[in-house]
Amino acid sequence: MNTERMELLRERLSALDPLELEVIDESHMHVGHAGSRDGASHFRVRIVSPRFQGLRTVASHRLVYDLVRDLMPYPIHALAIEAKAAT
């Protein structure tokens, strides 16, 4: 498990004032894929934030990616995002 990387993601995404935030390490599902061979991680993020209110999916994802852009492609190779606006 990539605990340090998970904590780094949580820290970065806290800028979106999430009401809910779940970071899931899915690296074990990608063993042997490009990126993971070099030690990079695969994560899934489920986040609920008031900052996503009124935004389309692409715009919400862009907010997330803007906060972690410097971590890709290493130490994070892939990031699956499930972003929802707080209601």
N, C-alpha and C positions, 0 to 999 in steps of 0.2 A: 504494500500500500504506500502511496506517495503522500504521506501526511503533511510534509512541509509544503509541497506544491498545492495541496488542497487548502491549507491555511492561507497561502499566498493568494489563491483565487478568492477565498472568503474576504480577505482583507481588501483586495482591489474592488470587489463588487459591493462592499459596504458603502461605497460612494453613491450607490443608487438608492440608499435608504430602504433596503428590502424589508418587507413585512415577513417574508418567508424566503429562506435560502437553503438549498440542498445542493451539495457538491458530491458527485458520485464518481469514484474512480472506476473506469471501464477498461483500463489498460490490459487487464488479463484477457479480455475478449479480442484483443488485437495483436496478440503475440505473433511475431513473424512478419507483420505488415511493415511497410516503409516507415520510418519515424520511430516506431517502437524498437526496431533493431538498433537504433542509435541511443536508446534510453529515454526517449521522449514519452510523455504520458497522454492518455486519452481520457477526457472527463465529460460528464453530462452535468449540466447546471439547470436546476429548476429554481426560478426566481419570480417572486411576486413583488412588484414595486409600484408606488404611486407615480413614479417617473415615466411609466409606460402608458399612462392614461392618454387616450386619443391618438396613440401612435400605431402605425401598421407594424406587422411582424418584422419586416426588414429593418425598420427604424429602431425598434426595440433591440434587435440583435446587434445592430450597429453600435448602440450605446454600450452593450456588453463588450463587444470586440474592441472598441476604442480603449477600454480600461485594461485590456490584457494583450494588446497588439505586440508589445515588446517581448512577450513570453512565447510567441509563436514564430517559428515552428519548433523552437526548443526553449524551455523544457516541456512545453505543451505542444503536442503534434496535432491534436484534434479536440474540438470543443463542441458538443451538441448542446443547444440552448432551448429550453422551454421557458419562455418569458410571458408573464401575464400581468395585466394591470390590476392594481388593487381596486376593489370596488367598495 
